[in-house]
């Protein structure tokens, strides 16, 4: 069977590069499968798995967003996030959940602090106006 090249990039670097026999991608129009000699194409990549059929077996790569370009038997994939599915283990998922929770709690602290700061400013203005304190012009 004929082969063609694929390179999958993410902000973390090259996730996969090599010769393959076929690849299936999640797109806005549904799942498409590219074979050698596929027509030139540029399309948006959706969240899901890219399934790659190579001489060494089937590989699954989990992706999130991005785009696919197929030209002259070369596939270039640029994804917002990409990792080989067998690398995604329970520990990495737990780390991501902890990070998301930490970011969420920091965001709440920021919102609460801004609300408190706003109330404090309002109270200072009320206090000054109640005591008849005038602002100095600068």
Beta strands, then each sheet from edge to edge (+ up, - down):
strand 1: 4-10
strand 2: 13-20
strand 3: 22-27
strand 4: 30-35
strand 5: 41-44
strand 6: 48-54
strand 7: 57-71
strand 8: 74-84
sheet 1: 2+ 1- 8- 7+ 5-
sheet 2: 2+ 1- 8- 7+ 6- 3+ 4-
end
